């Protein structure tokens, strides 16, 4: 048979008399139409379709006669595959420690000229990427992935390979990229943030001349999706040589997702591509498909056959077979540093400070606890779906009662059950609480902070409730101690109203980490401050005023003061304020169990898990069932 091209049409002619019916059916499946003694297809991607046909009939042992254009396409593909195989083998050798010392020494010589001295594991990760030019770093949070990529960018920039760093990620990563750029490379980049704001002003950034372009571009997945054509126009400009980075790459959804489709569309216009994430395949092995297609568009190691096999094995729970295939196909193409590889000083988790409740808060707490017990005895009569919102609300009320009594007056979304009905005296007690006493936890917190302050130590204080955050800040303000607060309403730099004099999260963070600033107390909410904010160089003490069942936020909050670049020398200390015989103990025990489970997972290369297994929406519901199960069982008996 003869395979040829005529303009945009692929033609199979001079059909072999031995060709089988199922093979003709396969051609029709590929989109070929029969006309006399030939099959033809109009193609928008000649190269891909040619290679698909050539590969199919090669497997079927049917020899094809190729015209010159087709022969050039096939030979070009074979040459690329050979070079790619050699490259992948070299990358695996680097991971295995089989390194060309001469080339590696030359590489290290440059890396060691940078203002920030990279750790050994970071230099090896950077060299691995330098060899590949398109790679993935799946190292755990706090390992210094951003510094590795910035060092690589600088190396390739000085070689004239690239001149623009284009980063896509969640908004929380914007400031860290700017801070790390300065600290790693010793210079401030010209920065453009492509997120939100005036749409016309934002889009004008894509159409400047190469002489006016900035060096660092930061955008979100959503904005990239909205501005896809404009981004492609920017990447195609002459003189714009882009190093394209996806930060927190697990946000790439599965095949067919809008964000993933956009990233794959944009990928071919970037000279170099990189993905960063500490959770490469949280929910399914198939989460890796888009990531490696983005990196290796034409030589994707996970071809259709491999993908299909992975899906089948995963459905059948044959995980060891999947891991073996993944190790063979993509093992050479990513670098991964585990927590145990970081050689950080072990963090110190101090025994909980068991605090005695003061008179009025004890009375309020006991009332709320008794009310929840009483109501739980009636729950067996109702549908659990209907009760789910009630259970969540009751658990929040219990958590509020061990944080700050006045929180009990605040409304809770999707929960309108009033636990205080029928006791007007208690309601008045809660309303006037601040005039009656301070909480036992607040008194204990004050003592710990003042003791650390005498030792000139900075302190990070965590609470999950806005009212409690305000209470804590007010306490230290009255003591003439400078304390700042970061929570959901604290603006980010790129969202700040120009007329507002309110400090942004980034500004507060920068002042706090300055050892001589005088700002020694930072009060924060894990939901707003547990990700992408590094405090580990000057702050070594974190106090948990209260906890929630959200393990992902808890672990991220721990990492704020326990990271590469400081924790190799300084010990991170964690303190927990607890009321004895309360929900405080159940939450901490639950978090510790889930933390052990998560750490056992993330130390593996090929492990899948549900991201929500650590911060489930129904954690409060599960806790309610666990804590109040006996009340319900006793009633049913």
ChimeraX attribute file (.defattr): number of C-alpha atoms within 10 A of each C-alpha:
attribute: neighborCount
match mode: 1-to-1
recipient: residues
	/A:1	16
	/A:2	15
	/A:3	23
	/A:4	21
	/A:5	19
	/A:6	10
	/A:7	9
	/A:8	12
	/A:9	14
	/A:10	22
	/A:11	20
	/A:12	22
	/A:13	18
	/A:14	13
	/A:15	14
	/A:16	13
	/A:17	7
	/A:18	7
	/A:19	12
	/A:20	9
	/A:21	9
	/A:22	9
	/A:23	13
	/A:24	15
	/A:25	12
	/A:26	13
	/A:27	19
	/A:28	15
	/A:29	10
	/A:30	13
	/A:31	15
	/A:32	21
	/A:33	16
	/A:34	16
	/A:35	9
	/A:36	7
	/A:37	10
	/A:38	15
	/A:39	20
	/A:40	21
	/A:41	20
	/A:42	17
	/A:43	16
	/A:44	10
	/A:45	9
	/A:46	18
	/A:47	14
	/A:48	13
	/A:49	17
	/A:50	21
	/A:51	15
	/A:52	13
	/A:53	18
	/A:54	18
	/A:55	13
	/A:56	15
	/A:57	13
	/A:58	12
	/A:59	10
	/A:60	11
	/A:61	9
	/A:62	13
	/A:63	13
	/A:64	17
	/A:65	14
	/A:66	18
	/A:67	12
	/A:68	12
	/A:69	12
	/A:70	20
	/A:71	15
	/A:72	12
	/A:73	17
	/A:74	18
	/A:75	11
	/A:76	12
	/A:77	17
	/A:78	13
	/A:79	12
	/A:80	14
	/A:81	14
	/A:82	12
	/A:83	12
	/A:84	17
	/A:85	14
	/A:86	12
	/A:87	16
	/A:88	20
	/A:89	14
	/A:90	19
	/A:91	26
	/A:92	20
	/A:93	15
	/A:94	21
	/A:95	20
	/A:96	10
	/A:97	10
	/A:98	11
	/A:99	18
	/A:100	11
	/A:101	9
	/A:102	9
	/A:103	11
	/A:104	15
	/A:105	12
	/A:106	10
	/A:107	17
	/A:108	17
	/A:109	11
	/A:110	12
	/A:111	21
	/A:112	13
	/A:113	10
	/A:114	16
	/A:115	13
	/A:116	18
	/A:117	15
	/A:118	21
	/A:119	15
	/A:120	11
	/A:121	17
	/A:122	23
	/A:123	21
	/A:124	21
	/A:125	25
	/A:126	28
	/A:127	24
	/A:128	27
	/A:129	23
	/A:130	19
	/A:131	14
	/A:132	19
	/A:133	17
	/A:134	22
	/A:135	28
	/A:136	28
	/A:137	26
	/A:138	24
	/A:139	26
	/A:140	22
	/A:141	21
	/A:142	22
	/A:143	25
	/A:144	20
	/A:145	22
	/A:146	20
	/A:147	22
	/A:148	23
	/A:149	25
	/A:150	19
	/A:151	26
	/A:152	20
	/A:153	24
	/A:154	21
	/A:155	19
	/A:156	17
	/A:157	17
	/A:158	10
	/A:159	10
	/A:160	10
	/A:161	16
	/A:162	20
	/A:163	21
	/A:164	20
	/A:165	23
	/A:166	20
	/A:167	24
	/A:168	24
	/A:169	20
	/A:170	18
	/A:171	16
	/A:172	18
	/A:173	20
	/A:174	22
	/A:175	19
	/A:176	15
	/A:177	20
	/A:178	17
	/A:179	14
	/A:180	17
	/A:181	22
	/A:182	16
	/A:183	15
	/A:184	20
	/A:185	18
	/A:186	12
	/A:187	10
	/A:188	14
	/A:189	16
	/A:190	11
	/A:191	14
	/A:192	16
	/A:193	17
	/A:194	21
	/A:195	18
	/A:196	13
	/A:197	11
	/A:198	8
	/A:199	12
	/A:200	8
	/A:201	10
	/A:202	16
	/A:203	14
	/A:204	10
	/A:205	19
	/A:206	19
	/A:207	14
	/A:208	13
	/A:209	13
	/A:210	13
	/A:211	8
	/A:212	9
	/A:213	19
	/A:214	17
	/A:215	16
	/A:216	21
	/A:217	22
	/A:218	23
	/A:219	21
	/A:220	22
	/A:221	24
	/A:222	17
	/A:223	17
	/A:224	22
	/A:225	17
	/A:226	14
	/A:227	18
	/A:228	16
	/A:229	15
	/A:230	16
	/A:231	19
	/A:232	18
	/A:233	14
	/A:234	20
	/A:235	24
	/A:236	15
	/A:237	15
	/A:238	9
	/A:239	13
	/A:240	19
	/A:241	21
	/A:242	25
	/A:243	26
	/A:244	24
	/A:245	23
	/A:246	25
	/A:247	23
	/A:248	18
	/A:249	28
	/A:250	21
	/A:251	17
	/A:252	22
	/A:253	18
	/A:254	18
	/A:255	14
	/A:256	10
	/A:257	11
	/A:258	15
	/A:259	20
	/A:260	21
	/A:261	18
	/A:262	20
	/A:263	21
	/A:264	16
	/A:265	14
	/A:266	20
	/A:267	20
	/A:268	18
	/A:269	19
	/A:270	18
	/A:271	16
	/A:272	22
	/A:273	21
	/A:274	23
	/A:275	25
	/A:276	25
	/A:277	20
	/A:278	22
	/A:279	22
	/A:280	27
	/A:281	23
	/A:282	21
	/A:283	16
	/A:284	16
	/A:285	21
	/A:286	19
	/A:287	20
	/A:288	22
	/A:289	22
	/A:290	25
	/A:291	27
	/A:292	22
	/A:293	18
	/A:294	24
	/A:295	23
	/A:296	19
	/A:297	13
	/A:298	13
	/A:299	15
	/A:300	18
	/A:301	22
	/A:302	20
	/A:303	12
	/A:304	11
	/A:305	8
	/A:306	16
	/A:307	16
	/A:308	13
	/A:309	14
	/A:310	22
	/A:311	15
	/A:312	13
	/A:313	15
	/A:314	17
	/A:315	10
	/A:316	9
	/A:317	11
	/A:318	12
	/A:319	17
	/A:320	12
	/A:321	14
	/A:322	20
	/A:323	17
	/A:324	12
	/A:325	16
	/A:326	20
	/A:327	14
	/A:328	11
	/A:329	16
	/A:330	17
	/A:331	18
	/A:332	23
	/A:333	24
	/A:334	24
	/A:335	24
	/A:336	21
	/A:337	21
	/A:338	18
	/A:339	17
	/A:340	9
	/A:341	13
	/A:342	20
	/A:343	12
	/A:344	20
	/A:345	15
	/A:346	13
	/A:347	16
	/A:348	12
	/A:349	12
	/A:350	10
	/A:351	10
	/A:352	16
	/A:353	15
	/A:354	16
	/A:355	17
	/A:356	14
	/A:357	18
	/A:358	14
	/A:359	13
	/A:360	18
	/A:361	24
	/A:362	18
	/A:363	13
	/A:364	19
	/A:365	22
	/A:366	15
	/A:367	17
	/A:368	20
	/A:369	18
	/A:370	12
	/A:371	14
	/A:372	19
	/A:373	17
	/A:374	14
	/A:375	15
	/A:376	20
	/A:377	18
	/A:378	13
	/A:379	16
	/A:380	13
	/A:381	8
	/A:382	9
	/A:383	9
	/A:384	13
	/A:385	8
	/A:386	9
	/A:387	14
	/A:388	17
	/A:389	18
	/A:390	18
	/A:391	24
	/A:392	21
	/A:393	22
	/A:394	26
	/A:395	20
	/A:396	16
	/A:397	23
	/A:398	20
	/A:399	24
	/A:400	23
	/A:401	23
	/A:402	26
	/A:403	29
	/A:404	25
	/A:405	26
	/A:406	19
	/A:407	20
	/A:408	23
	/A:409	14
	/A:410	10
	/A:411	12
	/A:412	14
	/A:413	8
	/A:414	10
	/A:415	14
	/A:416	11
	/A:417	13
	/A:418	12
	/A:419	17
	/A:420	16
	/A:421	9
	/A:422	9
	/A:423	10
	/A:424	10
	/A:425	10
	/A:426	16
	/A:427	17
	/A:428	10
	/A:429	18
	/A:430	21
	/A:431	16
	/A:432	12
	/A:433	17
	/A:434	14
	/A:435	9
	/A:436	13
	/A:437	12
	/A:438	19
	/A:439	23
	/A:440	22
	/A:441	23
	/A:442	19
	/A:443	13
	/A:444	17
	/A:445	22
	/A:446	15
	/A:447	12
	/A:448	14
	/A:449	21
	/A:450	16
	/A:451	12
	/A:452	15
	/A:453	15
	/A:454	8
	/A:455	9
	/A:456	12
	/A:457	17
	/A:458	22
	/A:459	25
	/A:460	22
	/A:461	23
	/A:462	25
	/A:463	22
	/A:464	21
	/A:465	22
	/A:466	17
	/A:467	16
	/A:468	23
	/A:469	22
	/A:470	13
	/A:471	16
	/A:472	20
	/A:473	19
	/A:474	14
	/A:475	16
	/A:476	17
	/A:477	13
	/A:478	9
	/A:479	11
	/A:480	9
	/A:481	17
	/A:482	15
	/A:483	21
	/A:484	22
	/A:485	22
	/A:486	24
	/A:487	19
	/A:488	14
	/A:489	11
	/A:490	17
	/A:491	16
	/A:492	18
	/A:493	15
	/A:494	17
	/A:495	12
	/A:496	14
	/A:497	11
	/A:498	9
	/A:499	6
	/A:500	7
	/A:501	8
	/A:502	12
	/A:503	17
	/A:504	19
	/A:505	23
	/A:506	21
	/A:507	13
	/A:508	17
	/A:509	20
	/A:510	15
	/A:511	15
	/A:512	24
	/A:513	20
	/A:514	15
	/A:515	15
	/A:516	10
	/A:517	11
	/A:518	15
	/A:519	19
	/A:520	25
	/A:521	22
	/A:522	22
	/A:523	23
	/A:524	23
	/A:525	21
	/A:526	26
	/A:527	18
	/A:528	19
	/A:529	22
	/A:530	21
	/A:531	19
	/A:532	21
	/A:533	21
	/A:534	23
	/A:535	21
	/A:536	22
	/A:537	19
	/A:538	19
	/A:539	27
	/A:540	22
	/A:541	20
	/A:542	23
	/A:543	19
	/A:544	19
	/A:545	23
	/A:546	24
	/A:547	25
	/A:548	22
	/A:549	22
	/A:550	22
	/A:551	25
	/A:552	22
	/A:553	20
	/A:554	22
	/A:555	21
	/A:556	20
	/A:557	25
	/A:558	18
	/A:559	21
	/A:560	24
	/A:561	28
	/A:562	28
	/A:563	24
	/A:564	21
	/A:565	19
	/A:566	19
	/A:567	21
	/A:568	15
	/A:569	12
	/A:570	20
	/A:571	19
	/A:572	25
	/A:573	19
	/A:574	20
	/A:575	19
	/A:576	20
	/A:577	23
	/A:578	26
	/A:579	20
	/A:580	14
	/A:581	9
	/A:582	16
	/A:583	19
	/A:584	21
	/A:585	15
	/A:586	14
	/A:587	19
	/A:588	19
	/A:589	12
	/A:590	16
	/A:591	22
	/A:592	14
	/A:593	11
	/A:594	20
	/A:595	17
	/A:596	10
	/A:597	13
	/A:598	18
	/A:599	14
	/A:600	11
	/A:601	16
	/A:602	21
	/A:603	17
	/A:604	11
	/A:605	21
	/A:606	19
	/A:607	18
	/A:608	19
	/A:609	16
	/A:610	12
	/A:611	14
	/A:612	15
	/A:613	17
	/A:614	21
	/A:615	18
	/A:616	16
	/A:617	13
	/A:618	15
	/A:619	20
	/A:620	22
	/A:621	21
	/A:622	14
	/A:623	19
	/A:624	18
	/A:625	15
	/A:626	11
	/A:627	13
	/A:628	16
	/A:629	14
	/A:630	14
	/A:631	17
	/A:632	18
	/A:633	11
	/A:634	9
	/A:635	12
	/A:636	11
	/A:637	5
